[in-house]
């Protein structure tokens, strides 16, 4: 199953999209609610644990260059416990995808089509994700390379176009409540950066894995700068109190775009690119879930798992959260800590045991 190959540039683009796309919807509001006008610092601070996650995954990749996460868990911990951990990561990737689809489906329902049942959006997104996953990670990566420049250009246009409306004074007073609100405000963002854990499966597919440590760190740094800048713009337009009350502050920010009297209301274009970015993320995690499932079950191919997986995805995304209040509460109170376990604690435990037991895989061919 590991015949596909990705360039380090393709991996970088996938990481950018995976991390940024979800961090632009609900996270700014959750962060501003706690950190107020220091929310831009909190979003940058949240990236720090992800650098440790990257280092751990890279070290595991060096020890097991031909093995993915479900494979080297069995080498490190033994077959039974290894399959348990592998199965836990299947559920983790499954949940990441469910949350991503819930987030965007609820956004579409709240902002555009309130009469359309969420199950319709969920089914569409997951079936597209299933089809993309069936074509392989290389095809998904090529699609990401095409969309990524358009996506980033649209966000840069957004920032530039609202410059005349910003008020720097809304960022003051600096650290008014001390450092504690900043730390707590950073918690909802930590799990987003930690999604770099996807490298635990994708790293053996990279044709130049030695570049991933440097490029992955550069990706995390630039994403943190970009998201912090985005949070600053939100605060400078809406202020800290309104930013914390808005459900989708970045979306409302896009409504400020206006070029004289000639070009107005182009937030629809941004939303379209946003949707494509979400579909790419959904396809990546759909692929990872099916790939990890096939590896854990000892199947020769992940393809037979793809469409049956939709029978889990669609109802779970539809019925797991009855409303946005439950969904937002889960993201705020529970999801960061679940993410911390799978993105940092378990990889660190695997690396520690691998070093103690002197476990190592074969060299990369």
C-alpha beads as a LAMMPS data file, in Angstrom:
LAMMPS data file: protein, C-alpha beads

365 atoms
364 bonds

1 atom types
1 bond types

-500.0 500.0 xlo xhi
-500.0 500.0 ylo yhi
-500.0 500.0 zlo zhi

Masses

1 110.0

Atoms # bond

1 1 1 0.000 0.000 0.000
2 1 1 2.995 2.348 0.326
3 1 1 3.676 2.684 -3.391
4 1 1 2.511 6.317 -3.579
5 1 1 5.137 9.059 -3.424
6 1 1 4.837 12.684 -2.373
7 1 1 7.299 15.542 -2.700
8 1 1 8.213 17.594 0.363
9 1 1 6.521 20.570 -1.310
10 1 1 3.253 18.646 -1.650
11 1 1 3.398 17.641 2.019
12 1 1 3.995 21.271 2.979
13 1 1 0.957 22.414 0.997
14 1 1 -1.226 19.703 2.569
15 1 1 -0.086 20.732 6.045
16 1 1 -0.866 24.400 5.351
17 1 1 -4.397 23.588 4.210
18 1 1 -5.097 21.047 6.969
19 1 1 -4.075 23.418 9.760
20 1 1 -5.349 26.746 8.436
21 1 1 -8.711 25.701 7.059
22 1 1 -10.314 24.724 10.372
23 1 1 -8.555 27.412 12.393
24 1 1 -10.339 30.165 10.453
25 1 1 -13.934 29.398 11.439
26 1 1 -14.668 28.849 15.136
27 1 1 -11.192 29.123 16.696
28 1 1 -10.842 32.955 16.514
29 1 1 -14.087 33.435 18.433
30 1 1 -13.186 30.848 21.078
31 1 1 -9.751 32.436 21.513
32 1 1 -11.004 36.029 21.713
33 1 1 -13.611 34.992 24.267
34 1 1 -10.870 34.079 26.751
35 1 1 -7.799 36.115 25.753
36 1 1 -9.650 39.304 24.672
37 1 1 -7.337 41.780 22.884
38 1 1 -4.361 39.455 23.496
39 1 1 -5.975 36.685 21.430
40 1 1 -3.447 37.190 18.629
41 1 1 -0.675 36.224 21.076
42 1 1 -2.667 33.182 22.236
43 1 1 -3.052 31.825 18.699
44 1 1 0.701 32.151 18.105
45 1 1 1.527 30.620 21.494
46 1 1 -0.658 27.605 20.691
47 1 1 1.782 26.542 17.959
48 1 1 4.623 25.748 20.381
49 1 1 3.601 22.162 21.327
50 1 1 3.275 21.293 17.642
51 1 1 7.021 21.810 17.123
52 1 1 7.637 19.094 19.721
53 1 1 5.054 16.899 17.956
54 1 1 6.901 17.418 14.662
55 1 1 10.238 16.504 16.243
56 1 1 8.798 13.323 17.829
57 1 1 7.166 12.175 14.576
58 1 1 10.366 12.914 12.663
59 1 1 12.455 10.903 15.157
60 1 1 10.015 7.991 14.895
61 1 1 10.211 8.295 11.115
62 1 1 14.001 8.046 11.260
63 1 1 13.823 4.907 13.402
64 1 1 11.136 3.318 11.213
65 1 1 11.674 4.837 7.737
66 1 1 9.633 2.211 5.888
67 1 1 6.809 1.923 8.436
68 1 1 3.728 4.002 9.102
69 1 1 2.210 4.638 12.530
70 1 1 -0.051 1.530 12.624
71 1 1 2.953 -0.630 11.692
72 1 1 5.594 0.646 14.090
73 1 1 3.184 0.665 17.039
74 1 1 3.137 -3.129 16.708
75 1 1 6.930 -3.258 16.393
76 1 1 7.368 -1.102 19.501
77 1 1 4.600 -2.416 21.752
78 1 1 3.890 -5.880 20.430
79 1 1 1.065 -7.081 18.228
80 1 1 -1.855 -6.876 20.659
81 1 1 -1.125 -3.541 22.324
82 1 1 0.130 -2.150 19.012
83 1 1 -3.204 -2.936 17.360
84 1 1 -5.038 -1.288 20.263
85 1 1 -3.033 1.931 19.805
86 1 1 -3.436 1.677 16.029
87 1 1 -7.183 1.287 16.480
88 1 1 -7.248 4.311 18.783
89 1 1 -5.595 6.411 16.076
90 1 1 -8.187 5.209 13.573
91 1 1 -10.865 6.608 15.887
92 1 1 -8.869 9.817 16.283
93 1 1 -8.563 10.403 12.529
94 1 1 -12.219 9.465 12.192
95 1 1 -13.192 12.049 14.802
96 1 1 -11.017 14.782 13.260
97 1 1 -12.856 14.298 9.986
98 1 1 -16.273 14.213 11.626
99 1 1 -15.540 17.467 13.455
100 1 1 -14.271 19.113 10.267
101 1 1 -17.436 18.214 8.376
102 1 1 -19.675 19.203 11.315
103 1 1 -17.943 22.565 11.497
104 1 1 -18.407 23.430 7.837
105 1 1 -21.887 21.917 7.532
106 1 1 -23.108 23.938 10.486
107 1 1 -21.456 27.040 9.015
108 1 1 -23.280 26.535 5.706
109 1 1 -26.567 25.886 7.488
110 1 1 -26.234 28.929 9.750
111 1 1 -24.958 31.350 7.105
112 1 1 -26.444 30.314 3.758
113 1 1 -29.029 27.537 3.673
114 1 1 -30.867 27.216 6.996
115 1 1 -33.629 25.099 5.430
116 1 1 -31.231 22.447 4.140
117 1 1 -30.714 19.466 6.497
118 1 1 -27.132 19.074 7.675
119 1 1 -27.191 15.420 6.592
120 1 1 -27.304 16.593 2.970
121 1 1 -24.069 18.557 3.364
122 1 1 -22.481 15.749 5.396
123 1 1 -23.306 13.154 2.741
124 1 1 -22.003 15.352 -0.090
125 1 1 -18.718 16.139 1.661
126 1 1 -18.007 12.572 2.726
127 1 1 -18.878 11.057 -0.644
128 1 1 -16.577 13.540 -2.371
129 1 1 -13.928 12.722 0.235
130 1 1 -14.427 8.999 -0.372
131 1 1 -14.026 9.437 -4.116
132 1 1 -10.868 11.535 -3.672
133 1 1 -9.437 9.039 -1.178
134 1 1 -10.031 6.208 -3.651
135 1 1 -7.776 8.026 -6.138
136 1 1 -4.921 8.133 -3.637
137 1 1 -2.991 10.711 -1.662
138 1 1 -0.956 11.781 -4.720
139 1 1 -4.094 12.984 -6.508
140 1 1 -5.276 14.799 -3.372
141 1 1 -1.863 16.477 -3.047
142 1 1 -1.915 17.642 -6.675
143 1 1 -5.367 19.142 -6.161
144 1 1 -4.061 20.907 -3.053
145 1 1 -1.145 22.346 -5.017
146 1 1 -3.575 23.843 -7.517
147 1 1 -5.939 25.329 -4.935
148 1 1 -3.392 26.539 -2.382
149 1 1 -2.136 29.659 -4.253
150 1 1 -5.703 30.783 -4.981
151 1 1 -6.694 30.227 -1.362
152 1 1 -3.742 32.194 0.037
153 1 1 -4.130 35.014 -2.488
154 1 1 -7.791 35.411 -1.532
155 1 1 -6.843 35.717 2.154
156 1 1 -4.080 38.218 1.390
157 1 1 -6.570 40.288 -0.624
158 1 1 -8.853 40.206 2.392
159 1 1 -6.130 41.536 4.700
160 1 1 -5.043 44.281 2.307
161 1 1 -8.574 45.432 1.512
162 1 1 -9.569 45.994 5.143
163 1 1 -6.420 47.931 6.116
164 1 1 -8.195 51.321 5.882
165 1 1 -10.750 50.179 8.483
166 1 1 -8.386 48.820 11.145
167 1 1 -7.949 50.577 14.501
168 1 1 -4.718 49.730 16.306
169 1 1 -6.109 51.038 19.565
170 1 1 -8.403 48.012 19.814
171 1 1 -5.333 45.860 20.559
172 1 1 -4.747 47.808 23.773
173 1 1 -4.250 47.510 26.680
174 1 1 -1.575 44.905 26.020
175 1 1 -1.834 41.802 28.252
176 1 1 -4.441 43.577 30.366
177 1 1 -5.397 40.401 32.268
178 1 1 -1.868 39.015 32.539
179 1 1 -0.562 35.825 30.973
180 1 1 -3.217 33.381 32.288
181 1 1 -6.001 34.408 29.856
182 1 1 -3.504 34.100 26.998
183 1 1 -2.555 30.573 28.052
184 1 1 -6.177 29.466 28.417
185 1 1 -7.089 31.241 25.203
186 1 1 -4.437 29.262 23.343
187 1 1 -5.934 25.890 24.326
188 1 1 -8.593 25.636 21.542
189 1 1 -5.924 26.280 18.896
190 1 1 -3.364 23.717 20.065
191 1 1 -5.149 20.731 18.530
192 1 1 -5.287 22.458 15.126
193 1 1 -1.513 22.834 14.922
194 1 1 -1.123 19.304 16.274
195 1 1 -2.782 17.886 13.171
196 1 1 0.768 17.755 11.838
197 1 1 0.556 14.248 13.349
198 1 1 -0.612 13.180 9.867
199 1 1 3.113 12.920 9.069
200 1 1 3.196 9.742 11.179
201 1 1 1.466 8.029 8.257
202 1 1 2.535 10.186 5.313
203 1 1 6.259 10.456 6.101
204 1 1 7.269 7.074 4.546
205 1 1 5.601 8.222 1.307
206 1 1 7.775 11.349 1.003
207 1 1 10.560 11.048 -1.557
208 1 1 12.908 13.305 0.465
209 1 1 11.963 12.722 4.126
210 1 1 15.126 14.446 5.361
211 1 1 13.587 17.780 4.307
212 1 1 10.426 17.359 6.365
213 1 1 11.915 18.453 9.696
214 1 1 12.999 21.824 8.267
215 1 1 9.991 22.380 6.015
216 1 1 7.543 21.202 8.658
217 1 1 8.980 23.666 11.187
218 1 1 8.821 26.460 8.585
219 1 1 5.200 25.536 7.865
220 1 1 4.224 25.692 11.535
221 1 1 6.019 29.017 11.992
222 1 1 4.444 30.687 8.966
223 1 1 0.978 29.304 9.788
224 1 1 1.304 30.684 13.337
225 1 1 2.308 34.105 11.965
226 1 1 -0.545 34.063 9.451
227 1 1 -3.198 33.039 11.996
228 1 1 -1.897 35.579 14.519
229 1 1 -2.110 38.291 11.852
230 1 1 -5.653 37.185 11.000
231 1 1 -6.613 37.364 14.678
232 1 1 -5.117 40.855 14.902
233 1 1 -7.239 42.031 11.961
234 1 1 -10.370 40.573 13.580
235 1 1 -9.603 42.386 16.840
236 1 1 -8.753 45.657 15.092
237 1 1 -12.065 45.597 13.211
238 1 1 -14.537 44.190 15.748
239 1 1 -12.782 44.716 19.068
240 1 1 -12.201 42.023 21.689
241 1 1 -15.741 41.808 23.083
242 1 1 -17.552 41.506 19.753
243 1 1 -14.886 39.127 18.391
244 1 1 -15.563 36.784 21.313
245 1 1 -19.316 36.960 20.766
246 1 1 -19.263 36.328 17.003
247 1 1 -19.632 32.701 15.969
248 1 1 -17.613 33.053 12.750
249 1 1 -15.549 36.258 13.111
250 1 1 -13.272 35.539 10.154
251 1 1 -16.292 35.116 7.882
252 1 1 -17.710 38.469 8.997
253 1 1 -14.275 39.956 8.375
254 1 1 -14.511 38.851 4.739
255 1 1 -17.684 40.917 4.372
256 1 1 -15.583 44.061 4.811
257 1 1 -13.958 43.573 1.414
258 1 1 -14.806 46.395 -0.931
259 1 1 -12.828 47.947 -3.776
260 1 1 -14.295 51.386 -4.414
261 1 1 -17.710 50.999 -6.093
262 1 1 -16.553 48.463 -8.656
263 1 1 -15.991 45.240 -6.743
264 1 1 -18.090 44.397 -3.705
265 1 1 -19.467 41.359 -1.852
266 1 1 -16.731 38.998 -3.034
267 1 1 -16.920 36.934 0.155
268 1 1 -18.706 34.301 -1.953
269 1 1 -15.468 33.671 -3.851
270 1 1 -13.582 33.299 -0.575
271 1 1 -16.255 30.910 0.689
272 1 1 -15.939 28.782 -2.460
273 1 1 -12.163 28.474 -2.028
274 1 1 -12.750 27.813 1.661
275 1 1 -15.096 24.958 0.765
276 1 1 -12.559 23.437 -1.613
277 1 1 -9.940 23.640 1.141
278 1 1 -12.276 21.833 3.541
279 1 1 -12.916 19.120 0.952
280 1 1 -9.155 18.594 0.585
281 1 1 -8.799 18.261 4.359
282 1 1 -11.744 15.857 4.477
283 1 1 -10.195 13.780 1.673
284 1 1 -6.815 13.633 3.457
285 1 1 -8.281 12.432 6.752
286 1 1 -10.632 10.059 4.932
287 1 1 -7.571 8.545 3.258
288 1 1 -5.668 8.369 6.571
289 1 1 -8.589 6.676 8.330
290 1 1 -8.999 4.043 5.631
291 1 1 -5.246 3.523 5.259
292 1 1 -4.747 3.074 9.010
293 1 1 -7.742 0.726 9.183
294 1 1 -6.345 -1.470 6.403
295 1 1 -2.901 -1.544 8.018
296 1 1 -4.293 -2.413 11.448
297 1 1 -6.517 -5.168 10.037
298 1 1 -3.736 -6.511 7.825
299 1 1 -5.549 -5.843 4.538
300 1 1 -3.597 -5.646 1.280
301 1 1 -5.434 -2.518 0.134
302 1 1 -7.388 0.268 1.790
303 1 1 -9.837 0.528 -1.142
304 1 1 -12.410 -2.005 0.183
305 1 1 -12.726 0.100 3.348
306 1 1 -13.497 3.427 1.669
307 1 1 -17.220 3.382 0.941
308 1 1 -18.243 1.274 3.982
309 1 1 -16.518 3.949 6.068
310 1 1 -19.105 6.457 4.809
311 1 1 -21.743 4.433 6.680
312 1 1 -19.997 5.512 9.876
313 1 1 -19.062 9.027 8.843
314 1 1 -22.405 10.366 7.618
315 1 1 -24.669 9.411 10.571
316 1 1 -21.930 10.260 13.100
317 1 1 -21.478 13.766 11.679
318 1 1 -25.247 14.239 11.591
319 1 1 -26.258 12.994 15.037
320 1 1 -23.155 13.379 17.237
321 1 1 -23.985 17.016 18.045
322 1 1 -27.580 18.184 18.092
323 1 1 -26.752 21.893 17.803
324 1 1 -23.932 24.413 17.548
325 1 1 -23.869 25.010 21.314
326 1 1 -22.975 21.340 21.968
327 1 1 -20.436 21.351 19.154
328 1 1 -18.739 24.552 20.350
329 1 1 -18.685 23.252 23.948
330 1 1 -16.992 20.023 22.830
331 1 1 -14.353 21.968 20.876
332 1 1 -13.692 24.219 23.832
333 1 1 -13.771 21.814 26.787
334 1 1 -12.872 18.331 25.551
335 1 1 -11.309 18.277 22.094
336 1 1 -8.031 20.085 22.984
337 1 1 -7.220 17.491 25.635
338 1 1 -8.117 14.527 23.427
339 1 1 -5.942 16.043 20.722
340 1 1 -3.097 16.541 23.206
341 1 1 -3.144 12.824 24.023
342 1 1 -2.995 11.654 20.407
343 1 1 -0.786 14.401 19.026
344 1 1 1.813 14.591 21.770
345 1 1 1.477 12.137 24.668
346 1 1 1.133 8.879 22.699
347 1 1 3.838 9.735 20.094
348 1 1 6.221 10.694 22.924
349 1 1 5.389 7.422 24.716
350 1 1 6.058 5.433 21.523
351 1 1 9.413 7.169 20.991
352 1 1 10.408 6.611 24.628
353 1 1 9.565 2.894 24.510
354 1 1 11.278 2.504 21.120
355 1 1 14.494 4.008 22.528
356 1 1 14.341 1.965 25.756
357 1 1 13.627 -1.297 23.921
358 1 1 16.042 -0.370 21.108
359 1 1 13.381 -0.995 18.485
360 1 1 14.155 0.092 14.963
361 1 1 12.829 -0.641 11.491
362 1 1 14.678 -1.439 8.296
363 1 1 16.440 1.255 6.307
364 1 1 14.571 3.102 3.572
365 1 1 15.072 1.745 0.069

Bonds

1 1 1 2
2 1 2 3
3 1 3 4
4 1 4 5
5 1 5 6
6 1 6 7
7 1 7 8
8 1 8 9
9 1 9 10
10 1 10 11
11 1 11 12
12 1 12 13
13 1 13 14
14 1 14 15
15 1 15 16
16 1 16 17
17 1 17 18
18 1 18 19
19 1 19 20
20 1 20 21
21 1 21 22
22 1 22 23
23 1 23 24
24 1 24 25
25 1 25 26
26 1 26 27
27 1 27 28
28 1 28 29
29 1 29 30
30 1 30 31
31 1 31 32
32 1 32 33
33 1 33 34
34 1 34 35
35 1 35 36
36 1 36 37
37 1 37 38
38 1 38 39
39 1 39 40
40 1 40 41
41 1 41 42
42 1 42 43
43 1 43 44
44 1 44 45
45 1 45 46
46 1 46 47
47 1 47 48
48 1 48 49
49 1 49 50
50 1 50 51
51 1 51 52
52 1 52 53
53 1 53 54
54 1 54 55
55 1 55 56
56 1 56 57
57 1 57 58
58 1 58 59
59 1 59 60
60 1 60 61
61 1 61 62
62 1 62 63
63 1 63 64
64 1 64 65
65 1 65 66
66 1 66 67
67 1 67 68
68 1 68 69
69 1 69 70
70 1 70 71
71 1 71 72
72 1 72 73
73 1 73 74
74 1 74 75
75 1 75 76
76 1 76 77
77 1 77 78
78 1 78 79
79 1 79 80
80 1 80 81
81 1 81 82
82 1 82 83
83 1 83 84
84 1 84 85
85 1 85 86
86 1 86 87
87 1 87 88
88 1 88 89
89 1 89 90
90 1 90 91
91 1 91 92
92 1 92 93
93 1 93 94
94 1 94 95
95 1 95 96
96 1 96 97
97 1 97 98
98 1 98 99
99 1 99 100
100 1 100 101
101 1 101 102
102 1 102 103
103 1 103 104
104 1 104 105
105 1 105 106
106 1 106 107
107 1 107 108
108 1 108 109
109 1 109 110
110 1 110 111
111 1 111 112
112 1 112 113
113 1 113 114
114 1 114 115
115 1 115 116
116 1 116 117
117 1 117 118
118 1 118 119
119 1 119 120
120 1 120 121
121 1 121 122
122 1 122 123
123 1 123 124
124 1 124 125
125 1 125 126
126 1 126 127
127 1 127 128
128 1 128 129
129 1 129 130
130 1 130 131
131 1 131 132
132 1 132 133
133 1 133 134
134 1 134 135
135 1 135 136
136 1 136 137
137 1 137 138
138 1 138 139
139 1 139 140
140 1 140 141
141 1 141 142
142 1 142 143
143 1 143 144
144 1 144 145
145 1 145 146
146 1 146 147
147 1 147 148
148 1 148 149
149 1 149 150
150 1 150 151
151 1 151 152
152 1 152 153
153 1 153 154
154 1 154 155
155 1 155 156
156 1 156 157
157 1 157 158
158 1 158 159
159 1 159 160
160 1 160 161
161 1 161 162
162 1 162 163
163 1 163 164
164 1 164 165
165 1 165 166
166 1 166 167
167 1 167 168
168 1 168 169
169 1 169 170
170 1 170 171
171 1 171 172
172 1 172 173
173 1 173 174
174 1 174 175
175 1 175 176
176 1 176 177
177 1 177 178
178 1 178 179
179 1 179 180
180 1 180 181
181 1 181 182
182 1 182 183
183 1 183 184
184 1 184 185
185 1 185 186
186 1 186 187
187 1 187 188
188 1 188 189
189 1 189 190
190 1 190 191
191 1 191 192
192 1 192 193
193 1 193 194
194 1 194 195
195 1 195 196
196 1 196 197
197 1 197 198
198 1 198 199
199 1 199 200
200 1 200 201
201 1 201 202
202 1 202 203
203 1 203 204
204 1 204 205
205 1 205 206
206 1 206 207
207 1 207 208
208 1 208 209
209 1 209 210
210 1 210 211
211 1 211 212
212 1 212 213
213 1 213 214
214 1 214 215
215 1 215 216
216 1 216 217
217 1 217 218
218 1 218 219
219 1 219 220
220 1 220 221
221 1 221 222
222 1 222 223
223 1 223 224
224 1 224 225
225 1 225 226
226 1 226 227
227 1 227 228
228 1 228 229
229 1 229 230
230 1 230 231
231 1 231 232
232 1 232 233
233 1 233 234
234 1 234 235
235 1 235 236
236 1 236 237
237 1 237 238
238 1 238 239
239 1 239 240
240 1 240 241
241 1 241 242
242 1 242 243
243 1 243 244
244 1 244 245
245 1 245 246
246 1 246 247
247 1 247 248
248 1 248 249
249 1 249 250
250 1 250 251
251 1 251 252
252 1 252 253
253 1 253 254
254 1 254 255
255 1 255 256
256 1 256 257
257 1 257 258
258 1 258 259
259 1 259 260
260 1 260 261
261 1 261 262
262 1 262 263
263 1 263 264
264 1 264 265
265 1 265 266
266 1 266 267
267 1 267 268
268 1 268 269
269 1 269 270
270 1 270 271
271 1 271 272
272 1 272 273
273 1 273 274
274 1 274 275
275 1 275 276
276 1 276 277
277 1 277 278
278 1 278 279
279 1 279 280
280 1 280 281
281 1 281 282
282 1 282 283
283 1 283 284
284 1 284 285
285 1 285 286
286 1 286 287
287 1 287 288
288 1 288 289
289 1 289 290
290 1 290 291
291 1 291 292
292 1 292 293
293 1 293 294
294 1 294 295
295 1 295 296
296 1 296 297
297 1 297 298
298 1 298 299
299 1 299 300
300 1 300 301
301 1 301 302
302 1 302 303
303 1 303 304
304 1 304 305
305 1 305 306
306 1 306 307
307 1 307 308
308 1 308 309
309 1 309 310
310 1 310 311
311 1 311 312
312 1 312 313
313 1 313 314
314 1 314 315
315 1 315 316
316 1 316 317
317 1 317 318
318 1 318 319
319 1 319 320
320 1 320 321
321 1 321 322
322 1 322 323
323 1 323 324
324 1 324 325
325 1 325 326
326 1 326 327
327 1 327 328
328 1 328 329
329 1 329 330
330 1 330 331
331 1 331 332
332 1 332 333
333 1 333 334
334 1 334 335
335 1 335 336
336 1 336 337
337 1 337 338
338 1 338 339
339 1 339 340
340 1 340 341
341 1 341 342
342 1 342 343
343 1 343 344
344 1 344 345
345 1 345 346
346 1 346 347
347 1 347 348
348 1 348 349
349 1 349 350
350 1 350 351
351 1 351 352
352 1 352 353
353 1 353 354
354 1 354 355
355 1 355 356
356 1 356 357
357 1 357 358
358 1 358 359
359 1 359 360
360 1 360 361
361 1 361 362
362 1 362 363
363 1 363 364
364 1 364 365
